[in-house]
Amino acid sequence: MISALIFLLQVLAALDGTLRGVPETIVFPSRNAQTLFPNQVGVANPPFLALQLSSKHSKEESDYGSLTVGSSRKDSLEMNPEVDYYRHEMYRHQLLEAMNASQPVLMEKYWHNDELAGTKRHCYRNNWSRSVRPVCNSFHEIHMELPYTQQGASTNIHQENNMLLRANGSFFHVWLLLRPHFHNEIVAFKSFRYKNLFPIDAVDFYDAQRDAIIMERLTSSDRIMNIYGYCGITSITEAAATELVDEVMPMGGFISKEELAKLETEDVVPLNNLTLIEKLDVAILMAESLAELHGHEGGVIAHGDVYPSQWLRTPGGKIKLNDFNTAELLDWDPWNQRYCTVERCHQNWNRAPEDLTCGKWPANEGIDTYCMGNNIYTLLTGLWVFYWSAQDNEHAVMMMVLFGQRTYVNPRYRTSSLVERKLVELMEETWVQNIDERISIFDILRRLREIKELYIQELRQSSVS
C-alpha cells in the first residue's frame, strides 16, 4: 500500500514537472568519460546537483538553495527554506562586499541560484563541490614550534618530526615531514607562506579548500597526488621525490634566439635528454591526468594552472598531477543542458588567452588543453614557450597570445621525424584561439596514443630491416 502511494506521488510529480516544462531530475553529466579508458564501462548513475529543482519552480522564479556557504551543515539535495536563506545571506553580504574590492571575479564563485546572480542565476553547482572534511585535531597534534629558518635548512623538532623546507611557490611553502615514530613515514605539509606580503583572507581559505576537495574526490586515481588531511589553509599530502620540470627542462627552459641558433646549425637540438618514447609517455600521462578531471563523473573540473612543474614524481617513480588551488568546478545549466563558463583573471605568459582577458572571454576546461599544447612544446624542445622573451617582456608576450600569435616552432621539427611532425601538428590544434573550437583533452589523449603506436611500429620495422 505504501509503495503504491509513493509510486503514485512520483507519477504525479513527474507529470506536473512535464506540464510546466521543468526538468524534474537534473543529472550532472561528465564529458566523454568512456573515451578516457575504453576498456572501462561508462558512468551508469551520474551524481545529482547540490540543489534539485522542484516542479514548484519555473525558470523565471527565484529559489533559495545551494547557498549555505560557511555553514557547518552538510550539503543536501533538499532546498533550504527562504528564512534560512536570508539569515545566511546577511552574513555573506558583509563578507563578499569586502572581498569584492580586492578580487571582483571571486564573486561569481559565490552568487548562485538567486536573483543576485545576474546572467548566471541558473548555474548549479554539484553536490560535492563544498563537501569539506577537515581533520584539524590531527593537525594540531603535529609539533611545528620552530623559528622561521632559511630556505632549505633542515630542522629537528622535539625528536618527533624531522622537517625540511622542500619548495615554495608564490603563496605556499611545502615542508617534508619525516615521522620516525610512524614507521619513518614521509609526507608533504603544504601551508600558506610563513612570511608573505599578502594577507590571509577568505580568498586564500577558498583556494585551499578547493584544492583539498578536489584531491579528496580523486583519491582513487593513481594519476593524482594523494591527500591525507586538510585544515584551514594547510594540507598534508603524499610526498614527492622530484619535480618533472627538472627532467623536462634541465637547463631552465630559457635561452636567447642567437644562442639556440648556434646550437641548431644542422638540425634541431632539444635541450633535454628525453628520448622520443619518453616524451610520448610523459605527454600521455599528462593528458590522462587532465582527462580524469575533464571527464570526472561528478562534473567537469578544469585544473587552471597547467605547467610541467605541476606534475611530481613520487619515490616509487609514478608521475602525478598536483596543485588545484586555481581549479574550476564547472556548474551545470539544466535549462540549456550545458556546462556554464567561468570568468578568470590569471595573467601570465604561459596561460591560455581566456585567462589573460580577466573575464572578457568566457572560459571552461579548454584553458587546460591550450596549456597542454605548451607542455608538448616543452617536452619536444626542452624550452618554455616564448623562451627568448617571456622573462623580460612578459606583457608583450601576453599581448601576442591575446592577438593569436604563438611561440616560434622551428620548421625542422616537421621534417626531423614523423613523430615530431605529428606532435607539432597536435600542438597547434591545442592553440586554436576560439576555445569552443579547441581540441578536447580526450582527442589529445587518443592522438598521443596513436602517435606512440606509430612510433613503436617504426622501431619494429627498422629492427627487422
N, C-alpha and C positions, 0 to 999 in steps of 0.2 A: 504494500500500500504506500509506504513512504517513498520507495524507489520510483513508483509510478507517478507520485506527486512531483518529485524532483524532476523527472523527465518532462512532465507537462510544463513546469515552470521554465525549464530550459528552452523548450519549443516556443513558448510564448515570448520569452526574452529575445530569442533569435529572430522571430517574426517581427517583433517590434523594432529591432535594430535594422532589419532589412527594409521595412517600410520607411524608416527615417533616413536611410542611406548611410548609416553609421556602422563601421566595422565593429562587430561585437568582440571578436578575438583578434588581437594585434600580436603578430609574431615579430621577432627581431632577426631577419634572415642574415645569414653570412654570405660573403661573396665567394662563389666558386670553391666552396670548402672541399669538394671532391676532386677538384683539379690539382690540389696540392699533392695529395698522396693517392694516386689512382687505385691502389690496392685496398684502400680503406673505404668502408661504407660511409655514405654521406650522412649528415646530421638528420636524424629522424624527428626529433622534437625540439625545434628552436625555442629558446627561453622567451619569457614574456618581458614586456616593458615594466618599468617600476610602477607605472600607473596604467591600469586597464581602462580604456574608455568605456563608459556606460551608455546604454541606449537612451539614458535621460539627457545626454548632452549632444548637441549638434556642433558642427564646425564653427559656428558663429558665437557659441556661448563660452563663458569662462568656466574653468574647472579649478580645483584647489588641491591638486595632488603633486607629488614629486617635489615638494618644497621644504622638506624637513632638513635643510642644511644646518649643521651644527647640533641637530637633535641626537639624543642618545638612543632613540628608539631604532629598531631595525626597519629596513625598507619593507614595504608591504605592497601587496597587489591591490589593496583596498584604498579608496580615496580618503583623504583627510577631510574632516568637516570644515566648513567655512570659518567657524570661530577659531579653530586651531590654526588655520592658515593665517589669519590676520595677527594672531598672537606671535607667531614666528616671524611674520613679515616686519613687525615693528622693530624687532631687534636687528633683523637682517638689513633693513634700510639704513640704519646707522652705520653698520659695518661696510656696506657696499658704497655708500657715499664717500667714505674716507678712502676706500680702495680705488675708486674711480678716478681720483685726482692723480694717482701715480700710474695706473695701468687701465685705461678705459676698455681695452679688449677683453679684460678678465670678466667684465660684466656679462658678456654673452654666455659665459660658462655657468652663470648662476640664475639668470632670468629664464625660467622655464614655465610653459603651460599656463600663463595667465595674461591678463590684459597689458601687463608691463613689458611683455616680451617682444612687442612690435611684430616684425615680419617672422620671427622665429617662435611665435606663440604655440605652434603645433609641432614642435620638435620634441620628441620624448626620449628621455634617457633610458638606458636599460636597467634591469633590476639588480645589478651588482656594481654599478659604477661608483656608488658611495658606500659600499659594504666594507667598512674599515674594521679591522680586528687587531687593535693594539694590544701589546703584551708588555706594558710599561713596568710592571713589577719585576719581570725578568731583567729588564734593562737596568733598573735601579740596583740590582744585585751585583752588577759588574763594576768593579773598582776602577775609577778613572781619575783619581785625585792626583794630578801631576801638573807641574808648571808647564806652560807652553814652551816647547823646545824647538830647536832649529829643525828645519825640514830634513827628514832622513835620519834623525837621531833615534837610536834605539833606547827604550826605557823599560826598566823592570818596575812593577807595581806590586807592593805588598806580597811578593813571591807568589802571586796568584795568576797574573797575566803578564806576558811579555808583549809589548806593543811596539810597532814600527809604523811610522808615517809612510804609507806606500805611495800615495799620489794625492794631488789636489787639483780641483777644477776651478771654475770661476766662482762657485758658491760653496762647494763641498770639499771636505777632507775625507780621505779614505785611510783608515788605520787597519793594519793586520794584527789580530789578536791571537797569540799562541796561548792556549789554556792547558798548562801541564796537568792540572787536576781533572781534566776532561779528555784523557787519552791523547794529549797533545793536539787537540783539535785546533785547526786554524780557520778563522772566519774573518770576514771583512766588516769593519764597523764604519759605516758611512754617515757622517753628520755635517751639519752646517759649519762653515769655517769658523774657527775659534775667534779669529780676528778678521773682521770683514768690514769693508767700507759701507756695505748695505745693511740697513736694519732688518731684523727678522720680523715679518708681519704675516698676515693671513695668506698672502700670495705664496710665501715660502711653505707654509703648512699645507696649502692646497697642492703644490707641486710634489712635495714629499709624500703626501697621502696618495696621490695618483700613482706615483712610482711604486709604492708598496702594494696598492690594489692590483695593478696590472701584473706585477711579478708573482703575487699570490695566486692570481687567477690562472697563470700559465705555469704553475708549479710542475704539472705533468710533462711539460716539454723539456727534452734534453737539449734544446737549442736556445733556451733562455736561462739566465743565471737564477739560481735558487735563492729564495728569501727565507730567513729563519725567524725574523721578528721585526716589529715596527713599533715605534712610539714617537709621537710628535714630529720632529724633523730628522729623525735618526732611524736607520735600519741596519740590521745585521744580515749579511748575505754570504753566499758562497765566495770563498777566496779564489782569486785568480793568480796564476803564476807569472804570466806576461801579457802584454797588450799586443794585439795583432798588428797594430800600426808599426811596431818595431820591425816586423818581418816584411811588411808591405813597402814601407819607406825607410829603409835602414839609413839612408843618407839625409833624412829630414824632409825630403819632398820639394825643396825649393832650389832653383838654380837659374842663372841668367841664360837667356837665349844664346848668347855668344859662347858661353862655356859648354852648353849642350851641343851646339853646332860643331865644336871642336871634337867632341866625343863621337859624333854621328857622321863622320866624313864618308863612310862607306855604307853603313846600314844603321837601323835604329839600335839604340843601346838602352834597354830598360835598366833603371837604376835600382833594381832589386835582384835578389838571387833566386827568385821563384821560377821553377820550370813551368812550362805551359800547362801541364796536367795539374800542378799545384795551384796555379792561378784559377783554373777552372773549378777545382774542388772548393777553393775558398769562396769563389763567386757563387757557386751553387749553395754552399752553406749559408752565406749571407742572404741569398734570395729565399731560401727555405725558412729562415727565422722570421723574415719580414712577411712571408706568406702566412705564417702561423698567426701573425697579428691581423693582416688584412682579411684572412679567411676564418677568423675566430668565430666559433659557433654562437658566442654570446653577443656578437656585434662587431663591426669593423673597428680596429684600433690602428691609428696612424702613429708611428714612432715619433716622427717630427724632429729628429736630431741624428740623421744617418751620416755617420763618419766611420772610417776604418777603426778609429780608436774606441768605438762603442762595442766592438767585439773583443772579448777577452779569451785567453787560453787558460784552461784550468790545469792544476797539477797533473791530472790524468790525460791531458792532451786535447781535450774537447774544446771547440771554439763555440762560445755562447754570446748572445746579444745581451746588452746591459743598458741601464740608464733610461728611464721612461719619464723623466721629470717634465719634459715638454710634449709628451704624447697627447693625442686627442682620442677620446672615446666618442665616436660619431653617433649623434642622435638619429632617431628614425622618425620620418614623417609618414604616419599611417594614412593620411588623406591622399597623398600623391604617391605612396608606395615607393619611397626612395630615401636614401640617407641624406641628412642635412649637411650642408657645408659649414665650415667654421671660418672665423676671421683670425688671422695670425700676424704677428709682427716680431720676427726674429731675423734681424738684418745681419747677414754675414756673407762673405764671398762664396762660400760653399753651399749655400742654400738654394732652394727652388725659387722661381720668380714669385710665387704666391706669398712666400714668407717675407719678401722684400717690400711689398706694397702696403703693409700694415692695414689689412682689412679691405683694401680696394678691390682685390681679386679674391673670390671665394676659393677656399682650399679644402681638400679631402686627402685620402691616403695617397693620391698621386704625387704629393710632395716627397714621399719616400722613394717612389720609383724614379723620379728625377735624380735624386741623390744616389740611388743605386747605380745610375749611369756614371756618376762621378767616381764611385767606388771601382767600377770596372776599369775606368781610365787609370785610376791609381794602381790597380793590380797590373795593368798592362804596361805602364810606363815607370812605376816607382815614384811618380810625381803627383803633387796636388794639381787640381785644375787651376789654370792661370798661374802656374808655378813661377813665372818670371815677374809677376806684378802684384799678386794678391797681398803680400806683406806690406808693401809700401804704398799701394794705391787701391785700398780696399773699396772705397766709394766708387772709383772709376770702374772697377770690376763689377760691382753690383749694378751699376747703370748699364753696363754691357749686357749682363744677364737679363735685365728687365726689357731691353730692346731686342732680345732674341739672339744675341751673339754668344757663341760658345767658345770654350777653350781651344787652343790650337792642337790639332791632331796631325802628327807627321804623316803625310800621304804614303810613306813607305811601309807603314803598318798594314796597308791594304794589300800590298804585294809581298810582304815578308813571309807570310804563311796563310793557308786557308783559314786556320783557326783564328789568327789575329784579325783577318779581314772580317770574319763573322762577328767577332767581338766588337769591332769598330761599328759595324752596321747596327748591332743591337744597342750599343751605347747611344748612338744618335737617335734611335727611336725613343729612348727614355728622356731625351732632351727636348721633345716637342713642346712648343711654347704653350699651347692650349691644353690645360690639364684634363679636359674631357676627351681629348684625342690621344693622350699619352698612353703608352703601352702599360698593361697591368703587371703586377708582380708575378702573377700566375703564368702569364705568357713569357715573361723574362725567365722564369724558372724552367719552363718547358724548353725554351730555346737553348738555354745553357746546357741542359741535359743532352739535347740533340747535338750541340757542338762537341761536347765531351765524347759522345758515342762516335761522332765523325772522326775525331782525333784518334781514338783507340783503333778504329778501322784502318786509318792511315798507318799507324805504327805496326799493325799486324801485316799489312800489305808490304811495307818496306822491309820487315824482318824476313818475309817469305822470299822476296826478290833478292 
